[in-house]
Amino acid sequence: MTTIYSQLYTSPIGVMQIGATDDSLLYIEYDDSPHCQQKVQSIANALSATIHNEPSAYHQVIISQLDEYFSGKQQEFSLQLQTNGTEFQRSVWQSLQTIPYGTTTTYKEQSLEMNNPLAIRAIASTNAKNCINIVIPCHRVVGTNGSLTGYSGGIWRKRWLLDFEQQHSHTLQKQIPLL
């Protein structure tokens, strides 16, 4: 049986639950999100795993990189991720990781980038199911009109993350709209 180790992490935008095995990151969820526990339990069920509320050896690596990110010193993560989903979902989450720090894209642009222009809604729905917040940067996807739509941590966190990244980015490719 697989063991998931879960630890709370206090970030500038709230407490987050970090779930990991001994060598891979499974989830980073906002502790106050209404669907947090449901998502965590879904991952545990998919892996036939038990959850232990204690850190794994890998938590130190994850927390170190999150600390560097939130201090504005790190723009990319080098973590071993374990995403649980269909092949399509994993491809959507992989595409999110190609969006450069300090930039945004739209759901439409993401669907075109994935060579699947008719899948805009499926892509948006899959982005919403992302369980590895910040590291898989679904917060960088905005509506076609530049509006900040959907984010499991709340729109205020999405705005904070986009503003934070814009302030710490040295090579902006797109301006983040100010609404």
N, CA, C and O of each residue as an XYZ file, in Angstrom:
716
protein
N       0.845     -1.185      0.000
C       0.000      0.000      0.000
C       0.886      1.242      0.000
O       1.905      1.296      0.689
N       0.483      2.223     -0.774
C       1.209      3.486     -0.871
C       0.904      4.354      0.339
O      -0.205      4.333      0.872
N       1.899      5.115      0.763
C       1.720      6.073      1.837
C       1.867      7.477      1.276
O       2.843      7.793      0.595
N       0.884      8.312      1.574
C       0.960      9.737      1.246
C       1.266     10.464      2.546
O       0.576     10.290      3.551
N       2.297     11.267      2.510
C       2.652     12.087      3.659
C       2.119     13.492      3.399
O       2.343     14.058      2.329
N       1.426     14.042      4.362
C       0.803     15.354      4.201
C       1.317     16.304      5.266
O       1.406     15.963      6.446
N       1.655     17.508      4.818
C       2.172     18.524      5.722
C       1.557     19.863      5.344
O       1.349     20.150      4.166
N       1.267     20.683      6.358
C       0.767     22.030      6.106
C       1.950     22.958      5.857
O       3.020     22.812      6.448
N       1.723     23.916      4.962
C       2.737     24.906      4.610
C       2.069     26.266      4.643
O       1.038     26.467      4.001
N       2.643     27.199      5.382
C       2.084     28.545      5.458
C       2.775     29.424      4.424
O       3.970     29.704      4.520
N       1.999     29.851      3.435
C       2.507     30.697      2.361
C       1.964     32.115      2.543
O       1.101     32.332      3.395
N       2.442     33.067      1.775
C       1.907     34.433      1.850
C       0.430     34.531      1.448
O      -0.225     35.538      1.716
N      -0.087     33.481      0.805
C      -1.491     33.502      0.379
C      -2.327     32.441      1.094
O      -3.386     32.041      0.612
N      -1.845     32.001      2.231
C      -2.618     31.081      3.042
C      -1.951     29.741      3.262
O      -0.902     29.431      2.697
N      -2.597     28.966      4.098
C      -2.091     27.635      4.443
C      -2.409     26.670      3.307
O      -3.507     26.667      2.751
N      -1.417     25.856      2.983
C      -1.561     24.878      1.911
C      -1.236     23.490      2.460
O      -0.388     23.327      3.337
N      -1.937     22.499      1.914
C      -1.615     21.104      2.222
C      -0.710     20.589      1.122
O      -1.014     20.723     -0.063
N       0.398     20.002      1.522
C       1.320     19.416      0.556
C       1.339     17.920      0.790
O       1.637     17.456      1.890
N       1.020     17.172     -0.248
C       1.039     15.718     -0.171
C       2.129     15.163     -1.062
O       2.279     15.574     -2.213
N       2.885     14.231     -0.523
C       4.001     13.662     -1.272
C       4.259     12.234     -0.825
O       3.866     11.810      0.262
N       4.928     11.518     -1.700
C       5.494     10.225     -1.319
C       6.935     10.511     -0.902
O       7.297     11.667     -0.682
N       7.743      9.488     -0.794
C       9.144      9.696     -0.448
C       9.930     10.369     -1.566
O      11.015     10.900     -1.329
N       9.387     10.351     -2.794
C      10.160     10.900     -3.910
C       9.354     11.673     -4.949
O       9.891     12.008     -6.004
N       8.081     11.965     -4.682
C       7.325     12.749     -5.660
C       6.216     13.557     -4.996
O       5.673     13.176     -3.959
N       5.900     14.678     -5.626
C       4.850     15.584     -5.169
C       3.522     15.147     -5.771
O       3.420     14.933     -6.979
N       2.512     15.019     -4.930
C       1.184     14.597     -5.373
C       0.186     15.746     -5.410
O      -0.632     15.829     -6.326
N       0.247     16.628     -4.426
C      -0.698     17.749     -4.404
C      -0.187     18.903     -3.565
O       0.546     18.730     -2.591
N      -0.606     20.083     -3.982
C      -0.491     21.305     -3.186
C      -1.864     21.951     -3.294
O      -2.226     22.497     -4.336
N      -2.608     21.883     -2.230
C      -3.982     22.386     -2.209
C      -4.133     23.447     -1.131
O      -3.510     23.358     -0.073
N      -4.957     24.449     -1.398
C      -5.250     25.469     -0.391
C      -6.123     24.838      0.688
O      -7.185     24.289      0.396
N      -5.678     24.919      1.909
C      -6.345     24.252      3.016
C      -7.777     24.753      3.222
O      -8.634     24.004      3.692
N      -8.038     26.009      2.875
C      -9.382     26.556      3.071
C     -10.276     26.417      1.843
O     -11.405     26.910      1.844
N      -9.796     25.764      0.810
C     -10.604     25.546     -0.390
C     -11.730     24.569     -0.066
O     -11.498     23.558      0.597
N     -12.950     24.861     -0.525
C     -14.063     23.969     -0.195
C     -13.906     22.540     -0.724
O     -14.534     21.618     -0.204
N     -13.074     22.350     -1.756
C     -12.919     21.022     -2.339
C     -11.588     20.369     -1.985
O     -11.252     19.318     -2.530
N     -10.835     20.975     -1.086
C      -9.507     20.473     -0.742
C      -9.551     19.024     -0.259
O      -8.871     18.163     -0.817
N     -10.327     18.760      0.746
C     -10.347     17.410      1.318
C     -10.859     16.376      0.318
O     -10.391     15.238      0.291
N     -11.823     16.785     -0.500
C     -12.357     15.882     -1.525
C     -11.271     15.529     -2.550
O     -11.148     14.368     -2.941
N     -10.489     16.511     -2.985
C      -9.411     16.262     -3.944
C      -8.334     15.367     -3.330
O      -7.855     14.432     -3.972
N      -7.961     15.656     -2.098
C      -6.937     14.867     -1.411
C      -7.395     13.421     -1.265
O      -6.633     12.494     -1.537
N      -8.633     13.231     -0.838
C      -9.155     11.869     -0.674
C      -9.259     11.150     -2.013
O      -9.032      9.942     -2.082
N      -9.596     11.868     -3.073
C      -9.669     11.279     -4.404
C      -8.298     10.754     -4.845
O      -8.202      9.675     -5.429
N      -7.254     11.512     -4.567
C      -5.893     11.065     -4.900
C      -5.536      9.828     -4.083
O      -4.989      8.864     -4.619
N      -5.839      9.853     -2.806
C      -5.561      8.694     -1.943
C      -6.299      7.455     -2.450
O      -5.735      6.362     -2.497
N      -7.557      7.636     -2.826
C      -8.336      6.502     -3.341
C      -7.745      5.967     -4.642
O      -7.642      4.755     -4.829
N      -7.355      6.877     -5.543
C      -6.798      6.453     -6.835
C      -5.506      5.667     -6.655
O      -5.193      4.788     -7.457
N      -4.764      5.980     -5.614
C      -3.490      5.295     -5.358
C      -3.610      4.165     -4.344
O      -2.618      3.516     -4.010
N      -4.825      3.930     -3.856
C      -5.025      2.963     -2.772
C      -4.047      3.254     -1.637
O      -3.362      2.365     -1.129
N      -4.008      4.525     -1.260
C      -3.016      4.988     -0.292
C      -3.645      5.405      1.023
O      -4.831      5.728      1.099
N      -2.823      5.388      2.044
C      -3.213      5.958      3.322
C      -2.480      7.284      3.479
O      -1.380      7.464      2.955
N      -3.098      8.207      4.203
C      -2.516      9.528      4.405
C      -2.005      9.631      5.835
O      -2.730      9.359      6.791
N      -0.756     10.026      5.962
C      -0.142     10.264      7.268
C       0.158     11.751      7.383
O       0.799     12.326      6.504
N      -0.297     12.369      8.450
C      -0.073     13.801      8.654
C       1.304     14.050      9.261
O       1.445     14.448     10.417
N       2.292     13.801      8.443
C       3.683     14.022      8.813
C       4.464     14.181      7.511
O       4.032     13.683      6.472
N       5.600     14.863      7.550
C       6.359     15.078      6.320
C       7.103     13.829      5.864
O       7.496     12.980      6.665
N       7.280     13.750      4.558
C       8.165     12.731      3.993
C       9.529     13.370      3.829
O       9.693     14.568      4.061
N      10.497     12.581      3.432
C      11.833     13.127      3.160
C      11.769     14.147      2.026
O      12.576     15.076      1.981
N      10.817     13.980      1.115
C      10.726     14.863     -0.059
C      10.116     16.225      0.279
O      10.288     17.177     -0.482
N       9.422     16.332      1.382
C       8.815     17.616      1.755
C       9.856     18.724      1.899
O       9.587     19.873      1.549
N      11.021     18.394      2.403
C      12.065     19.408      2.563
C      12.432     20.029      1.213
O      12.623     21.242      1.123
N      12.531     19.218      0.180
C      12.847     19.702     -1.166
C      11.708     20.586     -1.683
O      11.956     21.663     -2.226
N      10.472     20.138     -1.518
C       9.303     20.887     -1.986
C       9.220     22.234     -1.281
O       9.061     23.271     -1.924
N       9.325     22.213      0.032
C       9.192     23.448      0.813
C      10.325     24.418      0.508
O      10.105     25.628      0.455
N      11.508     23.914      0.311
C      12.630     24.771     -0.048
C      12.350     25.505     -1.363
O      12.610     26.703     -1.476
N      11.823     24.785     -2.350
C      11.529     25.409     -3.637
C      10.347     26.377     -3.532
O      10.357     27.426     -4.176
N       9.341     26.046     -2.739
C       8.230     26.982     -2.534
C       8.711     28.251     -1.830
O       8.303     29.354     -2.194
N       9.568     28.102     -0.833
C      10.129     29.268     -0.142
C      10.882     30.164     -1.131
O      10.739     31.386     -1.100
N      11.675     29.557     -1.996
C      12.418     30.313     -3.005
C      11.461     31.009     -3.977
O      11.686     32.160     -4.353
N      10.401     30.316     -4.380
C       9.398     30.919     -5.263
C       8.775     32.138     -4.587
O       8.725     33.218     -5.176
N       8.301     31.970     -3.350
C       7.621     33.063     -2.665
C       8.566     34.193     -2.254
O       8.100     35.276     -1.899
N       9.858     33.970     -2.292
C      10.796     35.061     -2.027
C      11.168     35.781     -3.325
O      11.917     36.757     -3.304
N      10.641     35.295     -4.454
C      10.916     35.915     -5.747
C      12.233     35.486     -6.358
O      12.678     36.078     -7.341
N      12.864     34.469     -5.796
C      14.182     34.027     -6.269
C      14.105     32.864     -7.250
O      15.077     32.592     -7.954
N      12.983     32.180     -7.309
C      12.870     31.002     -8.170
C      11.657     31.139     -9.072
O      10.553     31.426     -8.610
N      11.876     30.930    -10.368
C      10.785     31.057    -11.326
C      10.343     29.718    -11.896
O       9.265     29.628    -12.483
N      11.145     28.686    -11.737
C      10.799     27.358    -12.234
C      11.045     26.339    -11.120
O      11.926     26.507    -10.277
N      10.249     25.293    -11.148
C      10.386     24.230    -10.160
C      11.054     23.026    -10.805
O      10.851     22.751    -11.987
N      11.840     22.321    -10.031
C      12.462     21.078    -10.498
C      12.092     19.977     -9.508
O      12.930     19.459     -8.769
N      10.831     19.650     -9.524
C      10.294     18.648     -8.610
C       9.782     17.450     -9.403
O       9.312     17.591    -10.532
N       9.878     16.289     -8.803
C       9.288     15.089     -9.389
C       7.798     15.125     -9.072
O       7.411     15.112     -7.903
N       6.957     15.171    -10.110
C       5.510     15.245     -9.930
C       4.864     13.914    -10.256
O       5.313     13.190    -11.145
N       3.815     13.605     -9.532
C       2.994     12.448     -9.853
C       1.568     12.952    -10.002
O       0.885     13.215     -9.013
N       1.126     13.083    -11.247
C      -0.237     13.524    -11.505
C      -1.110     12.305    -11.754
O      -0.691     11.334    -12.385
N      -2.302     12.374    -11.257
C      -3.232     11.262    -11.418
C      -4.400     11.728    -12.248
O      -5.176     12.583    -11.823
N      -4.524     11.171    -13.423
C      -5.607     11.543    -14.323
C      -5.490     10.762    -15.613
O      -4.637      9.887    -15.763
N      -6.366     11.099    -16.534
C      -6.339     10.450    -17.844
C      -5.155     10.969    -18.649
O      -4.499     11.932    -18.249
N      -4.890     10.348    -19.752
C      -3.815     10.806    -20.634
C      -4.077     12.251    -21.080
O      -3.156     13.066    -21.120
N      -5.328     12.563    -21.414
C      -5.689     13.921    -21.816
C      -5.415     14.909    -20.676
O      -4.816     15.961    -20.899
N      -5.848     14.576    -19.471
C      -5.631     15.468    -18.331
C      -4.146     15.705    -18.085
O      -3.721     16.838    -17.859
N      -3.367     14.644    -18.129
C      -1.927     14.794    -17.917
C      -1.298     15.675    -19.001
O      -0.374     16.438    -18.719
N      -1.794     15.574    -20.234
C      -1.250     16.416    -21.307
C      -1.615     17.886    -21.085
O      -0.818     18.773    -21.390
N      -2.808     18.148    -20.560
C      -3.204     19.523    -20.246
C      -2.314     20.080    -19.142
O      -1.820     21.202    -19.248
N      -2.108     19.305    -18.089
C      -1.273     19.769    -16.977
C       0.176     19.962    -17.425
O       0.865     20.861    -16.945
N       0.632     19.116    -18.344
C       1.985     19.277    -18.890
C       2.071     20.574    -19.683
O       3.078     21.277    -19.606
N       1.029     20.901    -20.442
C       1.051     22.139    -21.232
C       1.075     23.373    -20.326
O       1.668     24.391    -20.685
N       0.436     23.289    -19.157
C       0.461     24.417    -18.225
C       1.888     24.728    -17.777
O       2.233     25.884    -17.534
N       2.703     23.699    -17.671
C       4.073     23.882    -17.200
C       4.971     24.563    -18.226
O       6.113     24.904    -17.919
N       4.463     24.764    -19.450
C       5.249     25.452    -20.478
C       4.947     26.953    -20.521
O       5.595     27.690    -21.264
N       3.973     27.411    -19.735
C       3.639     28.837    -19.714
C       4.716     29.552    -18.905
O       4.891     29.264    -17.721
N       5.433     30.470    -19.523
C       6.536     31.126    -18.814
C       6.075     31.944    -17.608
O       4.995     32.536    -17.606
N       6.907     31.954    -16.613
C       6.724     32.761    -15.405
C       6.495     34.214    -15.817
O       7.169     34.728    -16.711
N       5.547     34.867    -15.161
C       5.299     36.279    -15.430
C       4.451     36.546    -16.654
O       4.263     37.703    -17.031
N       3.932     35.498    -17.286
C       3.092     35.677    -18.461
C       1.746     34.985    -18.237
O       1.564     34.216    -17.293
N       0.844     35.278    -19.112
C      -0.440     34.580    -19.102
C      -0.727     34.051    -20.496
O      -0.116     34.466    -21.482
N      -1.657     33.141    -20.549
C      -2.195     32.658    -21.804
C      -3.695     32.535    -21.595
O      -4.182     32.697    -20.476
N      -4.422     32.252    -22.648
C      -5.861     32.060    -22.525
C      -6.189     30.583    -22.729
O      -5.366     29.807    -23.214
N      -7.394     30.219    -22.352
C      -7.834     28.837    -22.578
C      -7.807     28.533    -24.075
O      -7.433     27.435    -24.487
N      -8.207     29.515    -24.880
C      -8.198     29.330    -26.342
C      -6.774     29.120    -26.841
O      -6.521     28.216    -27.637
N      -5.838     29.956    -26.375
C      -4.441     29.793    -26.788
C      -3.887     28.450    -26.326
O      -3.113     27.814    -27.042
N      -4.278     28.025    -25.145
C      -3.821     26.726    -24.651
C      -4.345     25.610    -25.541
O      -3.613     24.672    -25.857
N      -5.605     25.705    -25.946
C      -6.168     24.658    -26.812
C      -5.486     24.648    -28.180
O      -5.268     23.579    -28.752
N      -5.147     25.823    -28.710
C      -4.440     25.888    -29.989
C      -3.026     25.335    -29.855
O      -2.548     24.617    -30.733
N      -2.365     25.671    -28.757
C      -1.020     25.158    -28.498
C      -1.017     23.634    -28.416
O      -0.050     22.981    -28.808
N      -2.111     23.078    -27.900
C      -2.227     21.625    -27.768
C      -2.770     20.977    -29.048
O      -3.028     19.774    -29.076
N      -2.940     21.773    -30.097
C      -3.497     21.284    -31.370
C      -4.862     20.645    -31.186
O      -5.176     19.628    -31.806
N      -5.663     21.249    -30.332
C      -6.988     20.730    -30.039
C      -7.954     21.900    -29.836
O      -8.484     22.077    -28.739
N      -8.189     22.707    -30.894
C      -8.956     23.945    -30.747
C     -10.406     23.758    -30.305
O     -11.018     24.699    -29.800
N     -10.956     22.582    -30.481
C     -12.346     22.359    -30.081
C     -12.478     21.907    -28.632
O     -13.588     21.692    -28.143
N     -11.367     21.764    -27.958
C     -11.382     21.229    -26.589
C     -11.255     22.320    -25.525
O     -10.820     22.037    -24.409
N     -11.622     23.548    -25.846
C     -11.437     24.650    -24.893
C     -12.110     24.349    -23.557
O     -11.495     24.519    -22.505
N     -13.347     23.910    -23.586
C     -14.062     23.645    -22.325
C     -13.460     22.472    -21.563
O     -13.356     22.515    -20.337
N     -13.064     21.431    -22.279
C     -12.443     20.274    -21.618
C     -11.106     20.671    -21.000
O     -10.752     20.196    -19.921
N     -10.373     21.531    -21.676
C      -9.093     22.004    -21.149
C      -9.325     22.858    -19.912
O      -8.627     22.701    -18.910
N     -10.297     23.757    -19.972
C     -10.611     24.609    -18.819
C     -11.049     23.753    -17.630
O     -10.648     24.008    -16.494
N     -11.858     22.754    -17.892
C     -12.315     21.857    -16.833
C     -11.148     21.086    -16.223
O     -11.094     20.890    -15.009
N     -10.227     20.656    -17.055
C      -9.053     19.934    -16.566
C      -8.139     20.855    -15.769
O      -7.575     20.440    -14.757
N      -7.988     22.105    -16.215
C      -7.189     23.059    -15.444
C      -7.750     23.178    -14.029
O      -6.994     23.249    -13.060
N      -9.075     23.198    -13.916
C      -9.725     23.319    -12.606
C      -9.467     22.103    -11.719
O      -9.584     22.197    -10.497
N      -9.121     20.979    -12.310
C      -8.862     19.755    -11.553
C      -7.393     19.611    -11.159
O      -7.011     18.627    -10.527
N      -6.578     20.585    -11.531
C      -5.160     20.567    -11.168
C      -5.030     20.537     -9.642
O      -5.602     21.379     -8.949
N      -4.294     19.587     -9.138
C      -4.108     19.444     -7.682
C      -2.742     19.908     -7.213
O      -2.448     19.876     -6.018
N      -1.906     20.337     -8.147
C      -0.560     20.771     -7.762
C      -0.445     22.268     -8.061
O       0.254     22.689     -8.982
N      -1.155     23.049     -7.253
C      -1.183     24.494     -7.444
C       0.219     25.089     -7.392
O       1.113     24.566     -6.725
N       0.384     26.167     -8.093
C       1.614     26.956     -8.203
C       2.667     26.224     -9.031
O       3.153     26.783    -10.015
N       3.034     25.005     -8.674
C       4.042     24.257     -9.426
C       3.525     23.947    -10.830
O       4.265     24.092    -11.802
N       2.279     23.528    -10.948
C       1.606     23.433    -12.242
C       0.750     24.694    -12.311
O      -0.329     24.745    -11.722
N       1.229     25.714    -13.030
C       0.694     27.074    -12.911
C      -0.607     27.348    -13.663
O      -0.623     28.110    -14.629
N      -1.682     26.730    -13.220
C      -2.984     26.983    -13.848
C      -3.442     28.422    -13.607
O      -4.331     28.913    -14.302
N      -2.837     29.103    -12.624
C      -3.188     30.498    -12.363
C      -2.785     31.415    -13.519
O      -3.241     32.557    -13.582
N      -1.950     30.942    -14.418
C      -1.488     31.761    -15.548
C      -2.434     31.734    -16.743
O      -2.143     32.338    -17.775
N      -3.552     31.047    -16.616
C      -4.526     30.983    -17.711
C      -5.692     31.902    -17.386
O      -6.291     31.813    -16.314
N      -6.003     32.786    -18.327
C      -7.069     33.769    -18.151
C      -8.082     33.625    -19.283
O      -7.842     32.916    -20.260
N      -9.216     34.308    -19.137
C     -10.230     34.309    -20.178
C      -9.737     35.036    -21.425
O      -8.788     35.817    -21.357
N     -10.371     34.783    -22.545
C      -9.978     35.400    -23.814
C      -9.987     36.920    -23.735
O      -9.177     37.584    -24.383
N     -10.901     37.472    -22.943
C     -10.974     38.927    -22.788
C     -10.040     39.439    -21.687
O     -10.091     40.617    -21.333
N      -9.199     38.575    -21.152
C      -8.252     38.969    -20.106
C      -8.797     38.851    -18.700
O      -8.094     39.148    -17.734
N     -10.054     38.419    -18.571
C     -10.649     38.321    -17.232
C     -10.042     37.160    -16.451
O      -9.625     36.147    -17.013
N     -10.010     37.346    -15.143
C      -9.505     36.295    -14.262
C     -10.650     35.360    -13.943
O     -11.496     35.658    -13.100
N     -10.671     34.238    -14.617
C     -11.741     33.275    -14.410
C     -11.213     32.085    -13.646
O     -10.043     31.724    -13.771
N     -12.059     31.489    -12.870
C     -11.812     30.260    -12.154
C     -10.424     30.023    -11.613
O      -9.439     30.080    -12.349
N     -10.351     29.761    -10.340
C      -9.131     29.306     -9.694
C      -9.557     28.677     -8.378
O     -10.293     29.285     -7.601
N      -9.096     27.459     -8.129
C      -9.570     26.722     -6.952
C      -9.249     27.439     -5.644
O      -9.941     27.244     -4.645
N      -8.221     28.255     -5.642
C      -7.860     29.002     -4.441
C      -8.567     30.333     -4.321
O      -8.378     31.052     -3.340
N      -9.378     30.669     -5.306
C     -10.090     31.945     -5.313
C      -9.416     32.947     -6.238
O      -8.200     32.929     -6.426
N     -10.225     33.809     -6.803
C      -9.730     34.810     -7.750
C      -8.707     35.732     -7.088
O      -7.754     36.159     -7.739
N      -8.892     36.043     -5.809
C      -7.940     36.946     -5.151
C      -6.541     36.342     -5.119
O      -5.550     37.065     -5.224
N      -6.457     35.021     -4.974
C      -5.136     34.376     -4.977
C      -4.550     34.372     -6.389
O      -3.350     34.575     -6.572
N      -5.395     34.144     -7.367
C      -4.933     34.175     -8.746
C      -4.356     35.552     -9.057
O      -3.275     35.653     -9.637
N      -5.062     36.607     -8.679
C      -4.587     37.980     -8.896
C      -3.261     38.193     -8.168
O      -2.327     38.763     -8.732
N      -3.176     37.735     -6.910
C      -1.949     37.898     -6.130
C      -0.775     37.211     -6.835
O       0.294     37.803     -6.985
N      -0.975     35.969     -7.264
C       0.100     35.220     -7.922
C       0.537     35.891     -9.224
O       1.732     35.990     -9.500
N      -0.422     36.348    -10.020
C      -0.078     37.008    -11.280
C       0.671     38.317    -11.021
O       1.674     38.598    -11.677
N       0.192     39.108    -10.075
C       0.877     40.359     -9.721
C       2.279     40.073     -9.187
O       3.241     40.739     -9.566
N       2.387     39.086     -8.310
C       3.671     38.708     -7.726
C       4.659     38.307     -8.817
O       5.796     38.777     -8.834
N       4.224     37.441     -9.724
C       5.112     36.984    -10.785
C       5.497     38.133    -11.716
O       6.637     38.211    -12.174
N       4.556     39.013    -11.990
C       4.869     40.150    -12.856
C       5.927     41.034    -12.190
O       6.841     41.517    -12.860
N       5.810     41.244    -10.902
C       6.774     42.077    -10.177
C       8.170     41.450    -10.150
O       9.174     42.162    -10.110
N       8.227     40.131    -10.173
C       9.512     39.445    -10.061
C      10.040     38.901    -11.386
O      11.082     38.247    -11.420
N       9.335     39.166    -12.457
C       9.757     38.670    -13.760
C      10.670     39.691    -14.441
O      10.434     40.897    -14.374
N      11.701     39.191    -15.090
C      12.622     40.078    -15.804
C      12.380     40.056    -17.302
O      12.900     40.904    -18.027
N      11.594     39.090    -17.775
C      11.349     38.967    -19.209
C       9.874     38.724    -19.472
O       9.472     37.603    -19.783
N       9.081     39.750    -19.351
C       7.644     39.607    -19.619
C       7.424     39.488    -21.121
O       7.951     40.279    -21.903
N       6.641     38.492    -21.512
C       6.285     38.355    -22.910
C       4.905     38.939    -23.180
O       4.633     39.406    -24.286
N       4.039     38.915    -22.184
C       2.699     39.459    -22.299
C       2.417     40.234    -21.031
O       2.807     39.803    -19.946
N       1.770     41.331    -21.139
C       1.368     42.071    -19.956
C       0.146     41.404    -19.344
O      -0.767     41.000    -20.064
N       0.124     41.288    -18.059
C      -1.030     40.734    -17.357
C      -2.039     41.866    -17.225
O      -1.706     42.926    -16.695
N      -3.268     41.662    -17.698
C      -4.244     42.743    -17.669
C      -4.591     43.165    -16.243
O      -4.704     42.329    -15.347
N      -4.753     44.431    -16.052
C      -5.168     44.967    -14.762
C      -6.651     45.262    -14.849
O      -7.067     46.174    -15.564
N      -7.433     44.509    -14.139
C      -8.897     44.662    -14.188
C      -9.392     45.375    -12.971
O     -10.595     45.597    -12.832
